Amino acid sequence: MQDLSGLVPGDEVTLYTGSYIVAITKVTSITPAGFIRVGTGNELYKKNGHRRSDTSWYLSYIVPTTKEHRDAIEKRRIIKIILGTSFDKFS
């Protein structure tokens, strides 16, 4: 994992659980102890990106958002639209 100590409030980060992209969200604040708070929840992340006090098999972590992350979310959104469309009226 990379060091995220350069993040400032307002930067976008991608939230992962395991190897699955959950969401793209913004850094809301940095605590005096150096923990990173993201989104509207009260979850804190360490400078290495891992969620504070997370001990599960599917660790949650954050990384700076890239174009590839945005493309993956858009692709998943389009697939959900296609799978939810009834093609009976088109035939």
DRENPA-621071 format. One record per residue (C-alpha): residue number from 1; x, y, z. Coordinates in steps of 0.25 Angstrom, whole numbers, plus 5000, padded with zeros to 4 digits. Layout:
N
+-----+------+------+------+
! num !    X !    Y !    Z !
+-----+------+------+------+
! NUM !    X !    Y !    Z !
...
+-----+------+------+------+
# end
This chain:
91
+-----+------+------+------+
! num !    X !    Y !    Z !
+-----+------+------+------+
!   1 ! 5000 ! 5000 ! 5000 !
!   2 ! 5005 ! 5014 ! 4997 !
!   3 ! 5006 ! 5025 ! 5007 !
!   4 ! 4993 ! 5034 ! 5007 !
!   5 ! 4999 ! 5045 ! 5016 !
!   6 ! 4998 ! 5055 ! 5005 !
!   7 ! 4983 ! 5054 ! 5004 !
!   8 ! 4975 ! 5067 ! 5008 !
!   9 ! 4960 ! 5069 ! 5010 !
!  10 ! 4953 ! 5069 ! 4997 !
!  11 ! 4962 ! 5059 ! 4990 !
!  12 ! 4955 ! 5047 ! 4984 !
!  13 ! 4958 ! 5033 ! 4988 !
!  14 ! 4953 ! 5020 ! 4984 !
!  15 ! 4948 ! 5011 ! 4995 !
!  16 ! 4950 ! 4996 ! 4993 !
!  17 ! 4945 ! 4984 ! 5001 !
!  18 ! 4954 ! 4972 ! 4998 !
!  19 ! 4957 ! 4974 ! 4983 !
!  20 ! 4943 ! 4980 ! 4980 !
!  21 ! 4942 ! 4995 ! 4977 !
!  22 ! 4930 ! 4999 ! 4986 !
!  23 ! 4930 ! 5014 ! 4984 !
!  24 ! 4937 ! 5027 ! 4980 !
!  25 ! 4936 ! 5037 ! 4991 !
!  26 ! 4943 ! 5049 ! 4997 !
!  27 ! 4953 ! 5051 ! 5008 !
!  28 ! 4945 ! 5060 ! 5019 !
!  29 ! 4955 ! 5062 ! 5029 !
!  30 ! 4969 ! 5058 ! 5034 !
!  31 ! 4969 ! 5056 ! 5049 !
!  32 ! 4980 ! 5062 ! 5058 !
!  33 ! 4986 ! 5048 ! 5060 !
!  34 ! 4987 ! 5046 ! 5045 !
!  35 ! 4975 ! 5037 ! 5042 !
!  36 ! 4967 ! 5040 ! 5029 !
!  37 ! 4952 ! 5041 ! 5030 !
!  38 ! 4944 ! 5039 ! 5017 !
!  39 ! 4930 ! 5040 ! 5013 !
!  40 ! 4918 ! 5043 ! 5022 !
!  41 ! 4921 ! 5032 ! 5032 !
!  42 ! 4930 ! 5032 ! 5043 !
!  43 ! 4940 ! 5022 ! 5038 !
!  44 ! 4955 ! 5025 ! 5039 !
!  45 ! 4966 ! 5020 ! 5031 !
!  46 ! 4981 ! 5019 ! 5034 !
!  47 ! 4992 ! 5026 ! 5026 !
!  48 ! 4994 ! 5013 ! 5018 !
!  49 ! 4980 ! 5013 ! 5014 !
!  50 ! 4974 ! 5001 ! 5023 !
!  51 ! 4962 ! 5004 ! 5031 !
!  52 ! 4965 ! 5006 ! 5046 !
!  53 ! 4963 ! 4994 ! 5054 !
!  54 ! 4959 ! 4985 ! 5042 !
!  55 ! 4962 ! 4971 ! 5045 !
!  56 ! 4953 ! 4964 ! 5035 !
!  57 ! 4957 ! 4955 ! 5023 !
!  58 ! 4952 ! 4965 ! 5014 !
!  59 ! 4959 ! 4977 ! 5018 !
!  60 ! 4954 ! 4991 ! 5014 !
!  61 ! 4964 ! 5001 ! 5009 !
!  62 ! 4965 ! 5014 ! 5001 !
!  63 ! 4974 ! 5018 ! 4990 !
!  64 ! 4974 ! 5031 ! 4982 !
!  65 ! 4964 ! 5031 ! 4970 !
!  66 ! 4969 ! 5028 ! 4956 !
!  67 ! 4962 ! 5028 ! 4942 !
!  68 ! 4962 ! 5013 ! 4943 !
!  69 ! 4954 ! 5013 ! 4956 !
!  70 ! 4944 ! 5023 ! 4949 !
!  71 ! 4943 ! 5014 ! 4937 !
!  72 ! 4940 ! 5001 ! 4945 !
!  73 ! 4929 ! 5008 ! 4953 !
!  74 ! 4923 ! 5013 ! 4940 !
!  75 ! 4924 ! 4999 ! 4933 !
!  76 ! 4917 ! 4993 ! 4945 !
!  77 ! 4906 ! 5004 ! 4945 !
!  78 ! 4903 ! 5001 ! 4930 !
!  79 ! 4903 ! 4986 ! 4932 !
!  80 ! 4893 ! 4988 ! 4943 !
!  81 ! 4884 ! 4996 ! 4934 !
!  82 ! 4885 ! 4985 ! 4923 !
!  83 ! 4882 ! 4974 ! 4932 !
!  84 ! 4870 ! 4981 ! 4938 !
!  85 ! 4864 ! 4984 ! 4924 !
!  86 ! 4853 ! 4975 ! 4919 !
!  87 ! 4855 ! 4972 ! 4904 !
!  88 ! 4842 ! 4966 ! 4902 !
!  89 ! 4836 ! 4979 ! 4896 !
!  90 ! 4847 ! 4980 ! 4886 !
!  91 ! 4845 ! 4967 ! 4879 !
+-----+------+------+------+
# end
